[in-house]
Every structure is written in C-alpha cells, then in structure tokens.
C-alpha cells in the first residue's frame, strides 16, 4: 500500500504537470519525485502518466486512480482532525536516529505527543552503528538508521522506510558538462570512505566509471554541501530526504542514473520489543509526514 507521502507527491505531480514543479511543492528533488512515482506505479502494476519531455499528464489508469488518491488523503486528514480519545496511547519510548532524519522524527513525536498526553517520547541522534548497538543492548526501543548497519542481525527486526538516491552536487555557476567530466575535472570533495556513506559514494563512482580529482575528505554531509555551495568543488552524496538542496541558488543538484543506487533508511528494533505497537505508531507518523 502506498504511503501518504507518495500519494501527496502523486497529487502534486497531477496539479503541477511536471516532476520538477511538484518537487518544489513537496520539498523533494526531481529524481526523488520520479522514484516515488515509479514506486507507486509498481505497487499498482500499471503506469499512471504519459511522459512528454519535461511534462507529464495522467493516462486513463491515472485518471481512474486520481479520485481514490484524493479520498485516501482526505480520510487521513479527517482522522487527524478528530479529538483524542480516552484510550490514547501511553508509555515511554526511547528512540534514536541518524542526523539526516532527526527533524522528521522529532516532528512525528511532537505530533503524537499532542494527541496522546500520556505518551512520553525521547529522541537522541548518533551514528548508525552506535544506534544499532543501543537497540541490541535495550537502551533504545528503536532507531532510524542507514540500512546495512542493522540488516542480517538475527535479534533485530528491520523495516525499510525510504531510499535516498545518489546525486551529484555542483556549484550553480559551473558550466554544464556530462557527470563523469564534472567529477574528473573539478576538485572532488569525498565523504569519509571509512563510513558506510563513503563506501556507497565509492561504489557509485565505480558504476559511473569516474576517476575523481581528489581534493578533500569530510565526515559531514552538511559540511560537504556548504563547501560545494561555496564553489570549492563537486561531490557525490545521497540526496537527503529533508534537504532543500534544489532550492539553494548556489547549488546544482544533478540526478544520477538509477543504476547508481541510493542509501536505504529504515527502522530497527528488537524482535521481542515490548513496545512494538508504540514504535509502529511513531513509524507510521514518520512516514506520513
């Protein structure tokens, strides 16, 4: 079943007639919008749009699905407007998250807390490996982490939430050239290769058959983005779901081929978690934002 966020993206594309304009409305890059629409079409097992250059228009199946999508979004909005019931959720839940998902998780917890006064939610941020260790130790009930840190661990349950596609970031004033040429000709700012994200960048470079002109290594996506926006080089990074890079006039966000892959973000918790229902409520709200 498609998430509320995907349905809202679908409605934005219908309203604006292009992935680029819809992305500006829902704070996503064009490539991220495209990924969500393809995911929706795969779920429904049929295409919903006719693509005509940079514009898109609903086909017959899309027009048939449109009122369904609108009704699903409206029903959810109606549910949110309902007053809290006496049977509101209660208890304490300790949550962790990688920094890139912090704002959305905090917003999800604030929304739930406003409707369930007896629900006590604690949020902390750390690296994926540290968060997984805390979930295994029982000091956290659940955590949002980068995929490989938690997958294939027998004692933990993994739920995929979304994927952040790989993109090339370049200064806005840089002359347009093929992706490979930009990587090889401009100073390349690399994410720390000892970290999973850095290893993902390296795999992407190999898929592109690009040999970067090495300049600098950093262990901060935000720091790398600032350097690129200052005109100091280019970088390959996962396009953070919360990032507004496409709206930064100093940046150019260049989508990479789907084969370049992306960074999977998901929720990890103990398979025997006593607070699974509360964690599930947080997860649903997180995905719906």
C-alpha positions as a Python dict, from the first residue, in 0.01 Angstrom:
ca = {
    (1, 'X'): (0, 0, 0),
    (2, 'X'): (148, 340, -96),
    (3, 'X'): (235, 578, 188),
    (4, 'X'): (54, 906, 240),
    (5, 'X'): (370, 1093, 135),
    (6, 'X'): (376, 912, -201),
    (7, 'X'): (8, 989, -256),
    (8, 'X'): (69, 1358, -181),
    (9, 'X'): (358, 1358, -429),
    (10, 'X'): (130, 1198, -690),
    (11, 'X'): (-132, 1470, -636),
    (12, 'X'): (136, 1740, -662),
    (13, 'X'): (253, 1600, -998),
    (14, 'X'): (-107, 1595, -1121),
    (15, 'X'): (-155, 1956, -1010),
    (16, 'X'): (173, 2096, -1145),
    (17, 'X'): (221, 1884, -1456),
    (18, 'X'): (591, 1813, -1403),
    (19, 'X'): (822, 1634, -1161),
    (20, 'X'): (1033, 1948, -1116),
    (21, 'X'): (743, 2173, -1013),
    (22, 'X'): (593, 1902, -794),
    (23, 'X'): (930, 1857, -623),
    (24, 'X'): (936, 2224, -529),
    (25, 'X'): (588, 2192, -380),
    (26, 'X'): (670, 1886, -164),
    (27, 'X'): (1039, 1970, -96),
    (28, 'X'): (1188, 1684, -299),
    (29, 'X'): (1434, 1672, -587),
    (30, 'X'): (1308, 1586, -934),
    (31, 'X'): (1478, 1245, -913),
    (32, 'X'): (1318, 1171, -574),
    (33, 'X'): (974, 1259, -716),
    (34, 'X'): (1043, 1027, -1009),
    (35, 'X'): (1139, 745, -774),
    (36, 'X'): (820, 788, -571),
    (37, 'X'): (602, 788, -882),
    (38, 'X'): (776, 478, -1019),
    (39, 'X'): (728, 308, -682),
    (40, 'X'): (357, 394, -687),
    (41, 'X'): (321, 263, -1043),
    (42, 'X'): (498, -59, -944),
    (43, 'X'): (264, -102, -646),
    (44, 'X'): (-40, -53, -871),
    (45, 'X'): (119, -259, -1153),
    (46, 'X'): (37, -4, -1419),
    (47, 'X'): (168, 332, -1544),
    (48, 'X'): (-29, 638, -1437),
    (49, 'X'): (124, 908, -1657),
    (50, 'X'): (212, 976, -2018),
    (51, 'X'): (560, 1131, -2027),
    (52, 'X'): (606, 1409, -2282),
    (53, 'X'): (952, 1559, -2247),
    (54, 'X'): (961, 1753, -1922),
    (55, 'X'): (585, 1745, -1874),
    (56, 'X'): (360, 1460, -1764),
    (57, 'X'): (-12, 1402, -1799),
    (58, 'X'): (-243, 1142, -1649),
    (59, 'X'): (-329, 848, -1872),
    (60, 'X'): (-653, 652, -1842),
    (61, 'X'): (-536, 448, -1544),
    (62, 'X'): (-406, 762, -1376),
    (63, 'X'): (-740, 940, -1417),
    (64, 'X'): (-914, 636, -1268),
    (65, 'X'): (-678, 632, -967),
    (66, 'X'): (-691, 1009, -904),
    (67, 'X'): (-1020, 1020, -705),
    (68, 'X'): (-902, 721, -499),
    (69, 'X'): (-579, 902, -406),
    (70, 'X'): (-768, 1218, -316),
    (71, 'X'): (-1011, 1022, -99),
    (72, 'X'): (-728, 843, 87),
    (73, 'X'): (-553, 1172, 166),
    (74, 'X'): (-880, 1335, 272),
    (75, 'X'): (-969, 1042, 501),
    (76, 'X'): (-632, 1069, 670),
    (77, 'X'): (-672, 1446, 714),
    (78, 'X'): (-1017, 1387, 864),
    (79, 'X'): (-872, 1135, 1110),
    (80, 'X'): (-614, 1389, 1224),
    (81, 'X'): (-890, 1642, 1292),
    (82, 'X'): (-1070, 1402, 1526),
    (83, 'X'): (-1025, 1476, 1900),
    (84, 'X'): (-807, 1241, 2102),
    (85, 'X'): (-996, 950, 2256),
    (86, 'X'): (-982, 841, 2620),
    (87, 'X'): (-800, 528, 2501),
    (88, 'X'): (-495, 727, 2391),
    (89, 'X'): (-158, 555, 2379),
    (90, 'X'): (57, 570, 2690),
    (91, 'X'): (407, 477, 2795),
    (92, 'X'): (770, 575, 2747),
    (93, 'X'): (954, 509, 2420),
    (94, 'X'): (1324, 578, 2369),
    (95, 'X'): (1410, 643, 2005),
    (96, 'X'): (1734, 707, 1819),
    (97, 'X'): (1803, 840, 1470),
    (98, 'X'): (2074, 936, 1229),
    (99, 'X'): (2107, 1314, 1200),
    (100, 'X'): (1957, 1330, 850),
    (101, 'X'): (1620, 1202, 980),
    (102, 'X'): (1622, 1393, 1310),
    (103, 'X'): (1389, 1679, 1217),
    (104, 'X'): (1122, 1448, 1074),
    (105, 'X'): (1137, 1210, 1371),
    (106, 'X'): (1108, 1496, 1619),
    (107, 'X'): (809, 1632, 1425),
    (108, 'X'): (646, 1287, 1431),
    (109, 'X'): (694, 1257, 1807),
    (110, 'X'): (562, 1608, 1871),
    (111, 'X'): (251, 1532, 1663),
    (112, 'X'): (184, 1209, 1852),
    (113, 'X'): (250, 1369, 2190),
    (114, 'X'): (-2, 1645, 2113),
    (115, 'X'): (-273, 1380, 2067),
    (116, 'X'): (-161, 1136, 2337),
    (117, 'X'): (-62, 1325, 2651),
    (118, 'X'): (33, 1006, 2837),
    (119, 'X'): (285, 912, 2568),
    (120, 'X'): (643, 1001, 2668),
    (121, 'X'): (886, 1002, 2374),
    (122, 'X'): (1263, 1054, 2399),
    (123, 'X'): (1479, 1113, 2087),
    (124, 'X'): (1858, 1106, 2053),
    (125, 'X'): (2088, 1125, 1749),
    (126, 'X'): (2403, 926, 1674),
    (127, 'X'): (2575, 723, 1401),
    (128, 'X'): (2401, 412, 1271),
    (129, 'X'): (2639, 159, 1427),
    (130, 'X'): (2607, 324, 1769),
    (131, 'X'): (2228, 327, 1745),
    (132, 'X'): (2209, -39, 1645),
    (133, 'X'): (2429, -132, 1942),
    (134, 'X'): (2197, 60, 2175),
    (135, 'X'): (1890, -118, 2035),
    (136, 'X'): (2065, -453, 2082),
    (137, 'X'): (2156, -356, 2439),
    (138, 'X'): (1799, -248, 2515),
    (139, 'X'): (1885, 115, 2593),
    (140, 'X'): (1681, 222, 2289),
    (141, 'X'): (1344, 80, 2188),
    (142, 'X'): (1401, 153, 1820),
    (143, 'X'): (1618, 361, 1587),
    (144, 'X'): (1617, 502, 1236),
    (145, 'X'): (1947, 404, 1073),
    (146, 'X'): (2125, 354, 741),
    (147, 'X'): (2042, 6, 612),
    (148, 'X'): (2350, -217, 629),
    (149, 'X'): (2418, -129, 991),
    (150, 'X'): (2115, -329, 1103),
    (151, 'X'): (2032, -582, 833),
    (152, 'X'): (2103, -953, 877),
    (153, 'X'): (2107, -936, 1258),
    (154, 'X'): (1901, -1223, 1394),
    (155, 'X'): (1784, -1047, 1710),
    (156, 'X'): (1668, -732, 1529),
    (157, 'X'): (1368, -657, 1309),
    (158, 'X'): (1430, -429, 1011),
    (159, 'X'): (1168, -219, 831),
    (160, 'X'): (1271, -23, 522),
    (161, 'X'): (1134, 334, 527),
    (162, 'X'): (1272, 502, 215),
    (163, 'X'): (1573, 535, -15),
    (164, 'X'): (1782, 847, -71),
    (165, 'X'): (1900, 846, -436),
    (166, 'X'): (2261, 932, -515),
    (167, 'X'): (2312, 1273, -679),
    (168, 'X'): (2599, 1490, -798),
    (169, 'X'): (2622, 1829, -628),
    (170, 'X'): (2796, 2108, -816),
    (171, 'X'): (2823, 2487, -779),
    (172, 'X'): (2536, 2655, -964),
    (173, 'X'): (2773, 2867, -1174),
    (174, 'X'): (2968, 2571, -1311),
    (175, 'X'): (2934, 2518, -1686),
    (176, 'X'): (2709, 2226, -1778),
    (177, 'X'): (2903, 1912, -1867),
    (178, 'X'): (2847, 1536, -1850),
    (179, 'X'): (2851, 1394, -1498),
    (180, 'X'): (3172, 1199, -1549),
    (181, 'X'): (3354, 1506, -1681),
    (182, 'X'): (3247, 1716, -1383),
    (183, 'X'): (3372, 1453, -1140),
    (184, 'X'): (3706, 1410, -1314),
    (185, 'X'): (3776, 1776, -1393),
    (186, 'X'): (3657, 1954, -1079),
    (187, 'X'): (3801, 1922, -725),
    (188, 'X'): (3617, 1628, -568),
    (189, 'X'): (3502, 1651, -206),
    (190, 'X'): (3461, 1298, -74),
    (191, 'X'): (3266, 1167, 223),
    (192, 'X'): (3484, 972, 469),
    (193, 'X'): (3544, 635, 294),
    (194, 'X'): (3564, 451, 627),
    (195, 'X'): (3192, 520, 682),
    (196, 'X'): (2909, 338, 503),
    (197, 'X'): (2803, 653, 317),
    (198, 'X'): (3160, 699, 195),
    (199, 'X'): (3168, 339, 74),
    (200, 'X'): (2840, 399, -105),
    (201, 'X'): (2994, 703, -277),
    (202, 'X'): (3288, 487, -390),
    (203, 'X'): (3054, 223, -536),
    (204, 'X'): (2865, 495, -721),
    (205, 'X'): (3190, 631, -869),
    (206, 'X'): (3283, 282, -989),
    (207, 'X'): (2943, 239, -1152),
    (208, 'X'): (2993, 573, -1329),
    (209, 'X'): (3350, 468, -1423),
    (210, 'X'): (3465, 806, -1296),
    (211, 'X'): (3809, 879, -1152),
    (212, 'X'): (3765, 1184, -931),
    (213, 'X'): (4015, 1463, -893),
    (214, 'X'): (4061, 1412, -519),
    (215, 'X'): (4062, 1730, -312),
    (216, 'X'): (3923, 1682, 37),
    (217, 'X'): (3758, 1427, 269),
    (218, 'X'): (3494, 1515, 529),
    (219, 'X'): (3272, 1318, 766),
    (220, 'X'): (2978, 1557, 734),
    (221, 'X'): (2723, 1572, 455),
    (222, 'X'): (2619, 1922, 565),
    (223, 'X'): (2983, 2037, 561),
    (224, 'X'): (3037, 1899, 212),
    (225, 'X'): (2723, 2072, 86),
    (226, 'X'): (2846, 2406, 225),
    (227, 'X'): (3183, 2366, 51),
    (228, 'X'): (3018, 2282, -282),
    (229, 'X'): (2782, 2580, -249),
    (230, 'X'): (3090, 2797, -189),
    (231, 'X'): (3229, 2688, -525),
    (232, 'X'): (3515, 2476, -390),
    (233, 'X'): (3434, 2154, -573),
    (234, 'X'): (3179, 1886, -656),
    (235, 'X'): (3053, 1586, -456),
    (236, 'X'): (2851, 1267, -491),
    (237, 'X'): (2610, 1222, -199),
    (238, 'X'): (2279, 1059, -109),
    (239, 'X'): (2005, 1318, -155),
    (240, 'X'): (1878, 1361, 199),
    (241, 'X'): (1502, 1342, 218),
    (242, 'X'): (1487, 1651, 436),
    (243, 'X'): (1735, 1854, 232),
    (244, 'X'): (1626, 2161, 36),
    (245, 'X'): (1929, 2149, -191),
    (246, 'X'): (1722, 2203, -505),
    (247, 'X'): (1605, 2539, -367),
    (248, 'X'): (1959, 2660, -287),
    (249, 'X'): (2054, 2911, -561),
    (250, 'X'): (2423, 2832, -507),
    (251, 'X'): (2381, 2460, -582),
    (252, 'X'): (2304, 2247, -881),
    (253, 'X'): (2162, 1903, -797),
    (254, 'X'): (2224, 1658, -1081),
    (255, 'X'): (2032, 1330, -1083),
    (256, 'X'): (2239, 1019, -1149),
    (257, 'X'): (2120, 712, -1342),
    (258, 'X'): (1901, 473, -1137),
    (259, 'X'): (2182, 217, -1157),
    (260, 'X'): (2388, 447, -934),
    (261, 'X'): (2173, 326, -647),
    (262, 'X'): (2092, 503, -323),
    (263, 'X'): (2111, 493, 55),
    (264, 'X'): (1842, 289, 230),
    (265, 'X'): (1700, 426, 554),
    (266, 'X'): (1497, 206, 786),
    (267, 'X'): (1371, 134, 1136),
    (268, 'X'): (1541, -124, 1357),
    (269, 'X'): (1401, -269, 1678),
    (270, 'X'): (1426, -587, 1883),
    (271, 'X'): (1218, -878, 1753),
    (272, 'X'): (1088, -920, 2108),
    (273, 'X'): (1015, -550, 2162),
    (274, 'X'): (750, -499, 2429),
    (275, 'X'): (663, -158, 2286),
    (276, 'X'): (618, -266, 1924),
    (277, 'X'): (272, -104, 1896),
    (278, 'X'): (402, 233, 2016),
    (279, 'X'): (705, 212, 1788),
    (280, 'X'): (476, 124, 1496),
    (281, 'X'): (266, 435, 1565),
    (282, 'X'): (577, 653, 1555),
    (283, 'X'): (695, 483, 1235),
    (284, 'X'): (360, 541, 1061),
    (285, 'X'): (355, 908, 1157),
    (286, 'X'): (718, 948, 1045),
    (287, 'X'): (640, 804, 702),
    (288, 'X'): (324, 1011, 660),
    (289, 'X'): (495, 1348, 710),
}
